[in-house]
Amino acid sequence: MLERPRTFGYHYWPEAMNLKLFSSKVVYLHVITLIGIFVLSCGYAYSQGTKPSNTPLPDATKGRDNDDDISNEYGSPLNEMRMKMRLKDERKKYDENVARAREVSELAAQLRQIYDARKTFDTEDGKRLERLEKLTKRIRNEAGGSDTDTDLDPKESSSALEEVIDKVADLAGDLKKLVENTPRQVVNAAVINQANKIIGLVQRVRGDKKR
């Protein structure tokens, strides 16, 4: 007699539930494993992408030094005060040079008047000639010339003393105007040339006076 197969009944329900729970756990573990692998992969990729480079980063401070210097030069109260002092000093030196040129012109005019009246020079006149030469050399050097011996024009060496003195007075007047119209620290060839002519003529007059 064949045994009748057992049909699924209520007494099989606990076993089915246990099987279902086991399957859920397996799926859960698989999901957790996949998430862990994914997180580890992302972390590794990020670490590779952020690996320090051997190329140095550009220095953000470079290129700003000159700008800072320029802004500081004009913006700093201390530098503004220095600039004002520098301008004041330049103005003072310019005024001093103009004063020298005016004195040279006055001395040359006095010497011409004296010679026209006496036809000779005394000791005091010799001091005037010496100072005139000294001041003219200083003016020449301030204009960019050098303190070297001045060659006298051969035409002037044979001129009469009275003509030479008149020439000195005329050149001194022109020199005064040139200096007044020339900014300081500007190399002016006209001032240098004019001063050299005066120096050469004064040396000629002083040489004649000694003889």
Backbone as JSON Lines, residues from 0, in Angstrom:
{"i":0,"aa":"M","n":[0.83,-1.18,0.0],"ca":[0.0,0.0,0.0],"c":[0.87,1.24,0.0]}
{"i":1,"aa":"L","n":[0.64,2.1,-1.02],"ca":[1.47,3.3,-1.15],"c":[1.15,4.28,-0.07]}
{"i":2,"aa":"E","n":[2.32,4.95,0.38],"ca":[2.13,5.94,1.44],"c":[1.67,7.24,0.83]}
{"i":3,"aa":"R","n":[0.73,7.79,1.41],"ca":[0.15,9.05,0.93],"c":[1.06,10.21,1.26]}
{"i":4,"aa":"P","n":[1.44,10.98,0.23],"ca":[2.35,12.11,0.5],"c":[1.72,13.11,1.4]}
{"i":5,"aa":"R","n":[2.63,13.66,2.23],"ca":[2.15,14.65,3.18],"c":[2.01,15.98,2.49]}
{"i":6,"aa":"T","n":[0.93,16.58,2.76],"ca":[0.67,17.9,2.19],"c":[1.15,18.95,3.16]}
{"i":7,"aa":"F","n":[1.46,20.16,2.55],"ca":[1.95,21.29,3.36],"c":[0.84,21.73,4.28]}
{"i":8,"aa":"G","n":[1.2,21.77,5.54],"ca":[0.21,22.14,6.53],"c":[0.75,23.12,7.52]}
{"i":9,"aa":"Y","n":[0.02,23.37,8.52],"ca":[0.36,24.38,9.5],"c":[1.62,24.04,10.24]}
{"i":10,"aa":"H","n":[1.89,22.71,10.44],"ca":[3.06,22.34,11.23],"c":[4.35,22.57,10.46]}
{"i":11,"aa":"Y","n":[4.32,22.93,9.16],"ca":[5.54,23.27,8.41],"c":[5.84,24.77,8.39]}
{"i":12,"aa":"W","n":[5.03,25.6,8.93],"ca":[5.2,27.07,8.9],"c":[6.47,27.55,9.59]}
{"i":13,"aa":"P","n":[6.86,27.07,10.79],"ca":[8.11,27.53,11.43],"c":[9.32,27.26,10.56]}
{"i":14,"aa":"E","n":[9.4,26.14,9.9],"ca":[10.55,25.84,9.07],"c":[10.64,26.8,7.89]}
{"i":15,"aa":"A","n":[9.49,27.13,7.33],"ca":[9.49,28.09,6.2],"c":[9.95,29.46,6.65]}
{"i":16,"aa":"M","n":[9.53,29.86,7.83],"ca":[9.92,31.16,8.34],"c":[11.42,31.21,8.6]}
{"i":17,"aa":"N","n":[11.96,30.14,9.16],"ca":[13.4,30.11,9.42],"c":[14.2,30.21,8.12]}
{"i":18,"aa":"L","n":[13.72,29.53,7.07],"ca":[14.4,29.59,5.78],"c":[14.36,30.99,5.21]}
{"i":19,"aa":"K","n":[13.25,31.68,5.38],"ca":[13.1,33.04,4.86],"c":[14.02,34.01,5.59]}
{"i":20,"aa":"L","n":[14.13,33.85,6.91],"ca":[15.01,34.71,7.7],"c":[16.46,34.49,7.32]}
{"i":21,"aa":"F","n":[16.82,33.21,7.08],"ca":[18.2,32.91,6.7],"c":[18.55,33.55,5.37]}
{"i":22,"aa":"S","n":[17.59,33.5,4.44],"ca":[17.82,34.1,3.12],"c":[17.97,35.61,3.24]}
{"i":23,"aa":"S","n":[17.2,36.24,4.11],"ca":[17.3,37.7,4.3],"c":[18.65,38.09,4.87]}
{"i":24,"aa":"K","n":[19.14,37.32,5.8],"ca":[20.44,37.6,6.39],"c":[21.54,37.51,5.35]}
{"i":25,"aa":"V","n":[21.45,36.48,4.49],"ca":[22.46,36.31,3.45],"c":[22.46,37.51,2.52]}
{"i":26,"aa":"V","n":[21.28,37.96,2.14],"ca":[21.17,39.12,1.25],"c":[21.72,40.37,1.95]}
{"i":27,"aa":"Y","n":[21.4,40.54,3.21],"ca":[21.87,41.7,3.97],"c":[23.39,41.73,4.04]}
{"i":28,"aa":"L","n":[23.99,40.54,4.29],"ca":[25.44,40.45,4.36],"c":[26.06,40.79,3.01]}
{"i":29,"aa":"H","n":[25.44,40.33,1.95],"ca":[25.96,40.65,0.61],"c":[25.91,42.15,0.36]}
{"i":30,"aa":"V","n":[24.81,42.79,0.76],"ca":[24.68,44.23,0.55],"c":[25.74,44.99,1.35]}
{"i":31,"aa":"I","n":[25.94,44.6,2.61],"ca":[26.93,45.25,3.46],"c":[28.32,45.1,2.86]}
{"i":32,"aa":"T","n":[28.61,43.89,2.34],"ca":[29.93,43.64,1.73],"c":[30.15,44.52,0.52]}
{"i":33,"aa":"L","n":[29.13,44.63,-0.33],"ca":[29.24,45.46,-1.52],"c":[29.44,46.93,-1.15]}
{"i":34,"aa":"I","n":[28.71,47.41,-0.14],"ca":[28.86,48.79,0.29],"c":[30.27,49.04,0.82]}
{"i":35,"aa":"G","n":[30.8,48.09,1.58],"ca":[32.15,48.23,2.1],"c":[33.18,48.3,1.0]}
{"i":36,"aa":"I","n":[33.01,47.41,0.0],"ca":[33.95,47.43,-1.14],"c":[33.87,48.75,-1.87]}
{"i":37,"aa":"F","n":[32.64,49.26,-2.04],"ca":[32.46,50.53,-2.75],"c":[33.12,51.69,-1.99]}
{"i":38,"aa":"V","n":[32.95,51.72,-0.68],"ca":[33.54,52.78,0.14],"c":[35.06,52.72,0.08]}
{"i":39,"aa":"L","n":[35.63,51.51,0.17],"ca":[37.08,51.37,0.11],"c":[37.62,51.81,-1.26]}
{"i":40,"aa":"S","n":[36.89,51.48,-2.31],"ca":[37.32,51.87,-3.66],"c":[37.31,53.38,-3.81]}
{"i":41,"aa":"C","n":[36.25,54.03,-3.3],"ca":[36.19,55.5,-3.38],"c":[37.32,56.16,-2.59]}
{"i":42,"aa":"G","n":[37.6,55.61,-1.41],"ca":[38.67,56.17,-0.6],"c":[40.02,56.04,-1.26]}
{"i":43,"aa":"Y","n":[40.26,54.92,-1.9],"ca":[41.55,54.72,-2.59],"c":[41.67,55.67,-3.79]}
{"i":44,"aa":"A","n":[40.58,55.79,-4.54],"ca":[40.61,56.69,-5.7],"c":[40.84,58.13,-5.27]}
{"i":45,"aa":"Y","n":[40.22,58.55,-4.17],"ca":[40.39,59.92,-3.68],"c":[41.83,60.17,-3.23]}
{"i":46,"aa":"S","n":[42.41,59.15,-2.55],"ca":[43.8,59.32,-2.09],"c":[44.76,59.42,-3.26]}
{"i":47,"aa":"Q","n":[44.48,58.69,-4.34],"ca":[45.34,58.78,-5.53],"c":[45.19,60.13,-6.21]}
{"i":48,"aa":"G","n":[43.96,60.66,-6.22],"ca":[43.72,61.94,-6.9],"c":[44.27,63.12,-6.13]}
{"i":49,"aa":"T","n":[44.43,63.02,-4.83],"ca":[44.93,64.12,-4.0],"c":[46.38,63.91,-3.57]}
{"i":50,"aa":"K","n":[47.11,63.06,-4.27],"ca":[48.51,62.83,-3.93],"c":[49.32,64.09,-4.16]}
{"i":51,"aa":"P","n":[50.13,64.52,-3.22],"ca":[50.91,65.77,-3.38],"c":[51.77,65.74,-4.63]}
{"i":52,"aa":"S","n":[51.8,66.85,-5.32],"ca":[52.6,66.97,-6.54],"c":[53.96,67.55,-6.21]}
{"i":53,"aa":"N","n":[54.95,67.14,-7.01],"ca":[56.3,67.67,-6.82],"c":[56.44,69.1,-7.33]}
{"i":54,"aa":"T","n":[55.48,69.54,-8.18],"ca":[55.54,70.9,-8.72],"c":[55.13,71.89,-7.66]}
{"i":55,"aa":"P","n":[55.97,72.85,-7.3],"ca":[55.61,73.82,-6.25],"c":[54.49,74.73,-6.7]}
{"i":56,"aa":"L","n":[53.65,75.08,-5.76],"ca":[52.55,75.99,-6.05],"c":[53.09,77.39,-6.27]}
{"i":57,"aa":"P","n":[52.47,78.14,-7.16],"ca":[52.95,79.52,-7.4],"c":[52.84,80.37,-6.15]}
{"i":58,"aa":"D","n":[53.87,81.16,-5.93],"ca":[53.91,82.04,-4.77],"c":[53.01,83.25,-5.02]}
{"i":59,"aa":"A","n":[51.96,83.35,-4.24],"ca":[51.0,84.44,-4.43],"c":[51.59,85.8,-4.09]}
{"i":60,"aa":"T","n":[52.7,85.77,-3.33],"ca":[53.29,87.05,-2.92],"c":[54.2,87.63,-4.0]}
{"i":61,"aa":"K","n":[54.64,86.75,-4.96],"ca":[55.52,87.23,-6.01],"c":[54.74,88.15,-6.94]}
{"i":62,"aa":"G","n":[55.4,89.17,-7.43],"ca":[54.76,90.11,-8.33],"c":[54.06,91.23,-7.62]}
{"i":63,"aa":"R","n":[53.91,91.06,-6.27],"ca":[53.25,92.12,-5.52],"c":[54.25,93.02,-4.82]}
{"i":64,"aa":"D","n":[55.54,92.56,-4.78],"ca":[56.54,93.36,-4.07],"c":[56.71,94.72,-4.71]}
{"i":65,"aa":"N","n":[56.85,94.74,-6.06],"ca":[57.04,96.02,-6.74],"c":[55.83,96.92,-6.56]}
{"i":66,"aa":"D","n":[54.62,96.29,-6.65],"ca":[53.41,97.09,-6.47],"c":[53.35,97.67,-5.06]}
{"i":67,"aa":"D","n":[53.77,96.82,-4.08],"ca":[53.77,97.31,-2.7],"c":[54.76,98.44,-2.53]}
{"i":68,"aa":"D","n":[55.95,98.31,-3.19],"ca":[56.96,99.36,-3.07],"c":[56.45,100.66,-3.65]}
{"i":69,"aa":"I","n":[55.78,100.56,-4.83],"ca":[55.27,101.77,-5.47],"c":[54.19,102.41,-4.62]}
{"i":70,"aa":"S","n":[53.27,101.55,-4.1],"ca":[52.19,102.11,-3.28],"c":[52.73,102.69,-1.99]}
{"i":71,"aa":"N","n":[53.77,102.0,-1.42],"ca":[54.34,102.51,-0.18],"c":[55.08,103.83,-0.41]}
{"i":72,"aa":"E","n":[55.74,103.94,-1.6],"ca":[56.52,105.14,-1.86],"c":[55.63,106.38,-1.9]}
{"i":73,"aa":"Y","n":[54.42,106.21,-2.45],"ca":[53.55,107.36,-2.58],"c":[52.46,107.39,-1.5]}
{"i":74,"aa":"G","n":[52.24,106.28,-0.85],"ca":[51.16,106.23,0.11],"c":[51.59,106.34,1.55]}
{"i":75,"aa":"S","n":[52.84,106.01,1.83],"ca":[53.31,106.03,3.21],"c":[53.57,107.47,3.66]}
{"i":76,"aa":"P","n":[53.09,107.84,4.82],"ca":[53.36,109.2,5.34],"c":[54.85,109.47,5.48]}
{"i":77,"aa":"L","n":[55.62,108.44,5.87],"ca":[57.06,108.62,6.02],"c":[57.71,108.93,4.68]}
{"i":78,"aa":"N","n":[57.31,108.19,3.63],"ca":[57.9,108.42,2.31],"c":[57.44,109.75,1.72]}
{"i":79,"aa":"E","n":[56.22,110.14,2.03],"ca":[55.75,111.45,1.57],"c":[56.58,112.57,2.21]}
{"i":80,"aa":"M","n":[56.91,112.4,3.48],"ca":[57.73,113.38,4.18],"c":[59.14,113.42,3.57]}
{"i":81,"aa":"R","n":[59.68,112.22,3.25],"ca":[61.0,112.17,2.63],"c":[60.98,112.85,1.26]}
{"i":82,"aa":"M","n":[59.91,112.63,0.5],"ca":[59.8,113.24,-0.81],"c":[59.77,114.76,-0.71]}
{"i":83,"aa":"K","n":[59.02,115.26,0.26],"ca":[58.95,116.71,0.46],"c":[60.3,117.28,0.86]}
{"i":84,"aa":"M","n":[61.01,116.56,1.73],"ca":[62.34,117.01,2.15],"c":[63.32,117.01,0.97]}
{"i":85,"aa":"R","n":[63.2,115.97,0.11],"ca":[64.07,115.89,-1.05],"c":[63.81,117.04,-2.01]}
{"i":86,"aa":"L","n":[62.54,117.34,-2.25],"ca":[62.19,118.46,-3.13],"c":[62.66,119.79,-2.55]}
{"i":87,"aa":"K","n":[62.53,119.9,-1.24],"ca":[62.98,121.13,-0.58],"c":[64.48,121.29,-0.71]}
{"i":88,"aa":"D","n":[65.21,120.18,-0.57],"ca":[66.67,120.23,-0.69],"c":[67.08,120.57,-2.12]}
{"i":89,"aa":"E","n":[66.37,119.99,-3.11],"ca":[66.69,120.29,-4.5],"c":[66.42,121.77,-4.81]}
{"i":90,"aa":"R","n":[65.34,122.28,-4.26],"ca":[65.03,123.69,-4.48],"c":[66.1,124.59,-3.86]}
{"i":91,"aa":"K","n":[66.58,124.2,-2.68],"ca":[67.61,124.98,-2.0],"c":[68.89,125.01,-2.84]}
{"i":92,"aa":"K","n":[69.28,123.85,-3.36],"ca":[70.5,123.78,-4.17],"c":[70.35,124.58,-5.46]}
{"i":93,"aa":"Y","n":[69.16,124.53,-6.04],"ca":[68.92,125.31,-7.26],"c":[69.06,126.81,-6.98]}
{"i":94,"aa":"D","n":[68.46,127.24,-5.88],"ca":[68.55,128.66,-5.51],"c":[70.0,129.07,-5.26]}
{"i":95,"aa":"E","n":[70.77,128.18,-4.63],"ca":[72.18,128.49,-4.37],"c":[72.96,128.63,-5.68]}
{"i":96,"aa":"N","n":[72.67,127.78,-6.66],"ca":[73.37,127.86,-7.93],"c":[73.0,129.13,-8.7]}
{"i":97,"aa":"V","n":[71.71,129.49,-8.62],"ca":[71.28,130.74,-9.26],"c":[71.97,131.93,-8.6]}
{"i":98,"aa":"A","n":[72.1,131.88,-7.27],"ca":[72.79,132.96,-6.55],"c":[74.25,133.07,-6.98]}
{"i":99,"aa":"R","n":[74.9,131.94,-7.24],"ca":[76.29,131.97,-7.71],"c":[76.37,132.66,-9.07]}
{"i":100,"aa":"A","n":[75.44,132.3,-9.96],"ca":[75.46,132.88,-11.3],"c":[75.22,134.39,-11.25]}
{"i":101,"aa":"R","n":[74.35,134.82,-10.36],"ca":[74.09,136.25,-10.23],"c":[75.31,136.98,-9.67]}
{"i":102,"aa":"E","n":[75.99,136.33,-8.73],"ca":[77.19,136.96,-8.18],"c":[78.28,137.04,-9.24]}
{"i":103,"aa":"V","n":[78.41,136.01,-10.07],"ca":[79.4,136.04,-11.15],"c":[79.12,137.21,-12.09]}
{"i":104,"aa":"S","n":[77.84,137.39,-12.42],"ca":[77.47,138.49,-13.32],"c":[77.79,139.85,-12.68]}
{"i":105,"aa":"E","n":[77.5,139.97,-11.38],"ca":[77.77,141.24,-10.68],"c":[79.27,141.51,-10.6]}
{"i":106,"aa":"L","n":[80.07,140.49,-10.28],"ca":[81.52,140.67,-10.19],"c":[82.11,141.08,-11.54]}
{"i":107,"aa":"A","n":[81.64,140.42,-12.6],"ca":[82.16,140.74,-13.94],"c":[81.82,142.18,-14.32]}
{"i":108,"aa":"A","n":[80.6,142.61,-13.97],"ca":[80.21,144.0,-14.28],"c":[81.04,144.99,-13.47]}
{"i":109,"aa":"Q","n":[81.31,144.67,-12.2],"ca":[82.13,145.56,-11.37],"c":[83.55,145.68,-11.93]}
{"i":110,"aa":"L","n":[84.12,144.53,-12.34],"ca":[85.48,144.55,-12.86],"c":[85.58,145.36,-14.16]}
{"i":111,"aa":"R","n":[84.55,145.3,-14.97],"ca":[84.57,146.1,-16.19],"c":[84.54,147.59,-15.87]}
{"i":112,"aa":"Q","n":[83.7,147.97,-14.92],"ca":[83.63,149.39,-14.52],"c":[84.96,149.85,-13.93]}
{"i":113,"aa":"I","n":[85.56,149.0,-13.09],"ca":[86.83,149.38,-12.47],"c":[87.92,149.56,-13.51]}
{"i":114,"aa":"Y","n":[88.0,148.65,-14.46],"ca":[89.05,148.74,-15.46],"c":[88.82,149.93,-16.41]}
{"i":115,"aa":"D","n":[87.56,150.18,-16.72],"ca":[87.27,151.35,-17.56],"c":[87.71,152.65,-16.87]}
{"i":116,"aa":"A","n":[87.62,152.66,-15.54],"ca":[87.96,153.88,-14.79],"c":[89.45,154.0,-14.53]}
{"i":117,"aa":"R","n":[90.15,152.87,-14.22],"ca":[91.55,152.95,-13.8],"c":[92.54,152.34,-14.79]}
{"i":118,"aa":"K","n":[92.05,151.51,-15.67],"ca":[92.89,150.78,-16.63],"c":[93.9,149.86,-15.96]}
{"i":119,"aa":"T","n":[93.58,149.48,-14.75],"ca":[94.43,148.54,-14.02],"c":[93.63,147.93,-12.88]}
{"i":120,"aa":"F","n":[94.16,146.84,-12.31],"ca":[93.53,146.16,-11.18],"c":[94.47,146.17,-9.98]}
{"i":121,"aa":"D","n":[93.91,146.32,-8.79],"ca":[94.71,146.24,-7.57],"c":[94.49,144.9,-6.89]}
{"i":122,"aa":"T","n":[94.94,144.79,-5.64],"ca":[94.86,143.52,-4.9],"c":[93.4,143.08,-4.69]}
{"i":123,"aa":"E","n":[92.55,144.03,-4.34],"ca":[91.14,143.69,-4.12],"c":[90.48,143.2,-5.41]}
{"i":124,"aa":"D","n":[90.87,143.8,-6.5],"ca":[90.33,143.35,-7.79],"c":[90.81,141.94,-8.11]}
{"i":125,"aa":"G","n":[92.04,141.64,-7.7],"ca":[92.55,140.28,-7.88],"c":[91.72,139.26,-7.11]}
{"i":126,"aa":"K","n":[91.28,139.64,-5.92],"ca":[90.41,138.74,-5.13],"c":[89.06,138.56,-5.81]}
{"i":127,"aa":"R","n":[88.57,139.63,-6.43],"ca":[87.31,139.54,-7.16],"c":[87.45,138.57,-8.34]}
{"i":128,"aa":"L","n":[88.55,138.67,-9.05],"ca":[88.79,137.76,-10.17],"c":[88.89,136.31,-9.7]}
{"i":129,"aa":"E","n":[89.56,136.1,-8.58],"ca":[89.71,134.75,-8.03],"c":[88.35,134.16,-7.65]}
{"i":130,"aa":"R","n":[87.52,134.96,-6.99],"ca":[86.2,134.46,-6.59],"c":[85.32,134.22,-7.82]}
{"i":131,"aa":"L","n":[85.42,135.11,-8.81],"ca":[84.64,134.93,-10.03],"c":[84.98,133.59,-10.7]}
{"i":132,"aa":"E","n":[86.25,133.27,-10.76],"ca":[86.67,131.99,-11.35],"c":[86.17,130.8,-10.53]}
{"i":133,"aa":"K","n":[86.29,130.91,-9.21],"ca":[85.86,129.82,-8.33],"c":[84.36,129.55,-8.46]}
{"i":134,"aa":"L","n":[83.56,130.61,-8.44],"ca":[82.11,130.45,-8.57],"c":[81.72,129.87,-9.93]}
{"i":135,"aa":"T","n":[82.41,130.31,-10.97],"ca":[82.1,129.83,-12.32],"c":[82.42,128.34,-12.45]}
{"i":136,"aa":"K","n":[83.51,127.9,-11.85],"ca":[83.84,126.48,-11.86],"c":[82.77,125.65,-11.14]}
{"i":137,"aa":"R","n":[82.28,126.18,-10.03],"ca":[81.24,125.47,-9.28],"c":[79.96,125.36,-10.13]}
{"i":138,"aa":"I","n":[79.63,126.43,-10.82],"ca":[78.45,126.39,-11.7],"c":[78.63,125.36,-12.8]}
{"i":139,"aa":"R","n":[79.83,125.33,-13.39],"ca":[80.12,124.35,-14.44],"c":[79.99,122.92,-13.93]}
{"i":140,"aa":"N","n":[80.53,122.66,-12.75],"ca":[80.45,121.31,-12.19],"c":[79.02,120.92,-11.85]}
{"i":141,"aa":"E","n":[78.23,121.85,-11.34],"ca":[76.83,121.57,-11.02],"c":[76.02,121.25,-12.28]}
{"i":142,"aa":"A","n":[76.46,121.8,-13.42],"ca":[75.75,121.57,-14.69],"c":[76.18,120.26,-15.36]}
{"i":143,"aa":"G","n":[77.14,119.57,-14.75],"ca":[77.58,118.28,-15.3],"c":[78.96,118.33,-15.92]}
{"i":144,"aa":"G","n":[79.64,119.46,-15.82],"ca":[81.0,119.57,-16.36],"c":[82.02,118.98,-15.41]}
{"i":145,"aa":"S","n":[83.27,118.96,-15.83],"ca":[84.34,118.41,-15.01],"c":[85.33,119.51,-14.66]}
{"i":146,"aa":"D","n":[85.99,119.31,-13.54],"ca":[86.96,120.3,-13.06],"c":[88.31,120.06,-13.72]}
{"i":147,"aa":"T","n":[88.41,120.43,-14.99],"ca":[89.64,120.25,-15.74],"c":[90.14,121.6,-16.23]}
{"i":148,"aa":"D","n":[91.35,121.61,-16.7],"ca":[91.93,122.86,-17.22],"c":[91.17,123.3,-18.47]}
{"i":149,"aa":"T","n":[90.92,124.55,-18.56],"ca":[90.17,125.11,-19.67],"c":[91.11,125.7,-20.69]}
{"i":150,"aa":"D","n":[90.93,125.3,-21.92],"ca":[91.76,125.83,-23.01],"c":[91.19,127.15,-23.48]}
{"i":151,"aa":"L","n":[92.02,128.16,-23.54],"ca":[91.58,129.48,-24.0],"c":[91.57,129.53,-25.52]}
{"i":152,"aa":"D","n":[90.53,130.13,-26.05],"ca":[90.43,130.31,-27.49],"c":[91.64,131.13,-27.97]}
{"i":153,"aa":"P","n":[92.36,130.64,-28.98],"ca":[93.55,131.39,-29.46],"c":[93.22,132.82,-29.87]}
{"i":154,"aa":"K","n":[92.02,133.04,-30.35],"ca":[91.64,134.4,-30.75],"c":[91.6,135.32,-29.54]}
{"i":155,"aa":"E","n":[91.18,134.78,-28.39],"ca":[91.06,135.59,-27.18],"c":[92.43,135.85,-26.55]}
{"i":156,"aa":"S","n":[93.37,134.95,-26.77],"ca":[94.69,135.11,-26.13],"c":[95.45,136.32,-26.65]}
{"i":157,"aa":"S","n":[95.13,136.74,-27.88],"ca":[95.84,137.88,-28.46],"c":[95.04,139.18,-28.37]}
{"i":158,"aa":"S","n":[93.83,139.09,-27.77],"ca":[93.0,140.29,-27.67],"c":[93.53,141.22,-26.59]}
{"i":159,"aa":"A","n":[93.16,142.48,-26.7],"ca":[93.56,143.45,-25.68],"c":[92.83,143.14,-24.38]}
{"i":160,"aa":"L","n":[93.46,143.49,-23.26],"ca":[92.89,143.18,-21.95],"c":[91.51,143.8,-21.78]}
{"i":161,"aa":"E","n":[91.33,144.99,-22.25],"ca":[90.03,145.65,-22.13],"c":[88.94,144.87,-22.86]}
{"i":162,"aa":"E","n":[89.27,144.34,-24.03],"ca":[88.31,143.55,-24.79],"c":[87.98,142.25,-24.06]}
{"i":163,"aa":"V","n":[88.98,141.66,-23.43],"ca":[88.75,140.41,-22.68],"c":[87.83,140.65,-21.5]}
{"i":164,"aa":"I","n":[88.04,141.74,-20.79],"ca":[87.19,142.05,-19.63],"c":[85.75,142.32,-20.05]}
{"i":165,"aa":"D","n":[85.6,143.02,-21.17],"ca":[84.24,143.25,-21.69],"c":[83.57,141.92,-22.07]}
{"i":166,"aa":"K","n":[84.36,141.02,-22.65],"ca":[83.83,139.7,-23.04],"c":[83.39,138.91,-21.81]}
{"i":167,"aa":"V","n":[84.18,138.97,-20.75],"ca":[83.82,138.26,-19.51],"c":[82.49,138.78,-18.96]}
{"i":168,"aa":"A","n":[82.3,140.09,-18.96],"ca":[81.07,140.67,-18.45],"c":[79.87,140.23,-19.27]}
{"i":169,"aa":"D","n":[80.02,140.21,-20.6],"ca":[78.9,139.79,-21.47],"c":[78.56,138.31,-21.27]}
{"i":170,"aa":"L","n":[79.6,137.48,-21.22],"ca":[79.38,136.04,-21.02],"c":[78.77,135.76,-19.65]}
{"i":171,"aa":"A","n":[79.18,136.49,-18.64],"ca":[78.64,136.28,-17.29],"c":[77.15,136.61,-17.24]}
{"i":172,"aa":"G","n":[76.74,137.67,-17.95],"ca":[75.31,138.0,-18.0],"c":[74.51,136.91,-18.68]}
{"i":173,"aa":"D","n":[75.05,136.36,-19.76],"ca":[74.36,135.26,-20.46],"c":[74.32,134.0,-19.6]}
{"i":174,"aa":"L","n":[75.41,133.75,-18.87],"ca":[75.46,132.57,-18.0],"c":[74.37,132.64,-16.92]}
{"i":175,"aa":"K","n":[74.18,133.82,-16.36],"ca":[73.15,133.99,-15.33],"c":[71.76,133.6,-15.86]}
{"i":176,"aa":"K","n":[71.45,134.01,-17.07],"ca":[70.15,133.69,-17.66],"c":[70.01,132.18,-17.93]}
{"i":177,"aa":"L","n":[71.1,131.57,-18.38],"ca":[71.07,130.13,-18.64],"c":[70.82,129.33,-17.37]}
{"i":178,"aa":"V","n":[71.51,129.7,-16.3],"ca":[71.36,128.98,-15.03],"c":[69.95,129.16,-14.48]}
{"i":179,"aa":"E","n":[69.41,130.36,-14.57],"ca":[68.06,130.62,-14.07],"c":[67.01,129.8,-14.81]}
{"i":180,"aa":"N","n":[67.25,129.49,-16.08],"ca":[66.28,128.76,-16.89],"c":[66.57,127.27,-17.0]}
{"i":181,"aa":"T","n":[67.58,126.79,-16.27],"ca":[67.93,125.37,-16.33],"c":[67.58,124.69,-15.02]}
{"i":182,"aa":"P","n":[66.7,123.65,-15.05],"ca":[66.39,122.91,-13.82],"c":[67.64,122.25,-13.27]}
{"i":183,"aa":"R","n":[67.66,122.06,-11.96],"ca":[68.81,121.42,-11.34],"c":[68.89,119.97,-11.76]}
{"i":184,"aa":"Q","n":[70.1,119.39,-11.71],"ca":[70.39,118.0,-12.08],"c":[70.11,117.73,-13.55]}
{"i":185,"aa":"V","n":[70.16,118.77,-14.36],"ca":[70.05,118.61,-15.8],"c":[71.38,119.0,-16.42]}
{"i":186,"aa":"V","n":[71.97,118.08,-17.17],"ca":[73.25,118.37,-17.82],"c":[72.99,119.34,-18.96]}
{"i":187,"aa":"N","n":[73.53,120.54,-18.82],"ca":[73.3,121.58,-19.82],"c":[74.62,121.94,-20.47]}
{"i":188,"aa":"A","n":[74.77,121.54,-21.73],"ca":[76.02,121.78,-22.45],"c":[76.26,123.28,-22.64]}
{"i":189,"aa":"A","n":[75.18,124.04,-22.79],"ca":[75.34,125.49,-22.99],"c":[75.94,126.14,-21.76]}
{"i":190,"aa":"V","n":[75.46,125.73,-20.56],"ca":[76.01,126.28,-19.32],"c":[77.48,125.9,-19.18]}
{"i":191,"aa":"I","n":[77.8,124.64,-19.46],"ca":[79.19,124.18,-19.34],"c":[80.09,124.94,-20.29]}
{"i":192,"aa":"N","n":[79.67,125.1,-21.53],"ca":[80.47,125.79,-22.53],"c":[80.68,127.26,-22.16]}
{"i":193,"aa":"Q","n":[79.59,127.88,-21.71],"ca":[79.68,129.3,-21.33],"c":[80.61,129.49,-20.14]}
{"i":194,"aa":"A","n":[80.49,128.59,-19.16],"ca":[81.35,128.69,-17.97],"c":[82.81,128.49,-18.33]}
{"i":195,"aa":"N","n":[83.09,127.53,-19.21],"ca":[84.47,127.29,-19.62],"c":[85.08,128.51,-20.31]}
{"i":196,"aa":"K","n":[84.28,129.19,-21.11],"ca":[84.79,130.4,-21.77],"c":[85.15,131.47,-20.74]}
{"i":197,"aa":"I","n":[84.27,131.65,-19.74],"ca":[84.54,132.65,-18.7],"c":[85.79,132.3,-17.92]}
{"i":198,"aa":"I","n":[85.93,131.02,-17.57],"ca":[87.1,130.59,-16.78],"c":[88.39,130.86,-17.56]}
{"i":199,"aa":"G","n":[88.37,130.5,-18.85],"ca":[89.57,130.73,-19.66],"c":[89.94,132.2,-19.75]}
{"i":200,"aa":"L","n":[88.94,133.06,-19.92],"ca":[89.22,134.5,-20.03],"c":[89.69,135.08,-18.7]}
{"i":201,"aa":"V","n":[89.09,134.65,-17.59],"ca":[89.5,135.15,-16.28],"c":[90.94,134.72,-15.98]}
{"i":202,"aa":"Q","n":[91.28,133.51,-16.35],"ca":[92.66,133.05,-16.15],"c":[93.63,133.88,-16.99]}
{"i":203,"aa":"R","n":[93.18,134.29,-18.16],"ca":[94.01,135.18,-19.0],"c":[94.2,136.52,-18.3]}
{"i":204,"aa":"V","n":[93.14,137.1,-17.74],"ca":[93.24,138.4,-17.06],"c":[94.13,138.29,-15.82]}
{"i":205,"aa":"R","n":[93.96,137.21,-15.07],"ca":[94.78,137.04,-13.87],"c":[96.24,136.84,-14.23]}
{"i":206,"aa":"G","n":[96.49,136.16,-15.34],"ca":[97.86,135.97,-15.78],"c":[98.5,137.28,-16.18]}
{"i":207,"aa":"D","n":[97.75,138.14,-16.9],"ca":[98.28,139.45,-17.28],"c":[98.53,140.32,-16.06]}
{"i":208,"aa":"K","n":[97.68,140.19,-15.07],"ca":[97.83,141.02,-13.86],"c":[99.1,140.66,-13.09]}
{"i":209,"aa":"K","n":[99.47,139.34,-13.13],"ca":[100.66,138.91,-12.4],"c":[101.94,139.38,-13.09]}
{"i":210,"aa":"R","n":[101.87,139.61,-14.4],"ca":[103.07,140.01,-15.12],"c":[103.42,141.47,-14.89]}
